[in-house]
Amino acid sequence: MKKPLVSIIIPTYNREHLIGETLDSVLAQTYEKWECLVVDDGSTDQTRKEIINIKDERFLLVELKRNLHLQFS
C-alpha cells in the first residue's frame, strides 16, 4: 500500500530563536513522506534566514508581507 503524504503547517512570527529547533524536530521524524509549509507572518527578525538555511526540499516557506495574525496564517 502506498504511504500517504502528510502536510505539516507551522505558522511563525519573530521566532528566530525557536524555529531552527522546531524544523529540526520535523526532520527527526521517522516517517519520511511529508511536506512542511512554514508560514512566516511578517517577521521582522531573522526567522526567514533560519528557515531558508534548512536544505530540504520538503520545506516550503510562505511569506506574508506584514503581520496578519494567526487566523490568516
C-alpha positions as CSV (number, residue, x, y, z in Angstrom):
1,M,0.0,0.0,0.0
2,K,1.2,3.5,-0.9
3,K,2.0,5.7,2.1
4,P,0.0,9.0,2.2
5,L,1.7,12.4,2.2
6,V,1.4,14.2,5.5
7,S,1.3,18.0,5.4
8,I,2.7,19.9,8.4
9,I,1.8,23.6,8.7
10,I,3.9,25.8,11.0
11,P,2.8,29.4,11.5
12,T,5.5,31.6,12.9
13,Y,6.2,35.2,13.8
14,N,9.5,36.5,15.1
15,R,10.7,33.1,16.3
16,E,14.3,33.3,15.1
17,H,15.4,31.7,18.5
18,L,13.0,28.7,18.2
19,I,12.3,28.0,14.5
20,G,15.5,26.0,13.9
21,E,14.7,23.6,16.8
22,T,11.2,23.3,15.5
23,L,12.3,22.4,12.0
24,D,14.9,20.0,13.4
25,S,12.2,18.2,15.2
26,V,10.3,17.7,11.9
27,L,13.4,16.4,10.3
28,A,13.9,13.9,13.1
29,Q,10.7,12.1,12.4
30,T,10.9,8.5,11.2
31,Y,8.1,8.9,8.7
32,E,9.6,10.4,5.6
33,K,6.7,11.2,3.3
34,W,5.8,14.7,4.4
35,E,5.8,18.3,3.3
36,C,6.1,21.2,5.7
37,L,4.7,24.6,5.0
38,V,6.2,27.3,7.2
39,V,4.1,30.4,7.2
40,D,6.1,33.4,8.2
41,D,3.6,36.0,9.3
42,G,5.6,39.1,8.5
43,S,8.5,38.5,10.9
44,T,10.9,41.4,11.5
45,D,13.7,39.3,12.9
46,Q,15.9,36.7,11.2
47,T,13.2,34.0,11.2
48,R,13.3,33.8,7.4
49,K,17.0,33.3,7.3
50,E,16.8,30.4,9.8
51,I,14.1,28.7,7.6
52,I,15.9,29.0,4.3
53,N,19.1,27.6,5.9
54,I,17.4,24.2,6.1
55,K,18.3,22.5,2.9
56,D,15.5,20.1,2.4
57,E,13.0,20.5,-0.5
58,R,10.1,19.2,1.6
59,F,10.1,22.6,3.4
60,L,8.2,25.3,1.7
61,L,8.3,28.9,3.0
62,V,5.2,31.0,2.6
63,E,6.0,34.7,3.4
64,L,3.3,37.2,4.3
65,K,4.4,40.8,3.7
66,R,3.1,42.0,7.1
67,N,1.8,40.5,10.3
68,L,-1.8,39.5,9.7
69,H,-2.0,37.4,12.9
70,L,-2.6,33.7,13.4
71,Q,-6.0,33.4,11.8
72,F,-4.7,34.4,8.4
73,S,-1.5,32.3,8.7
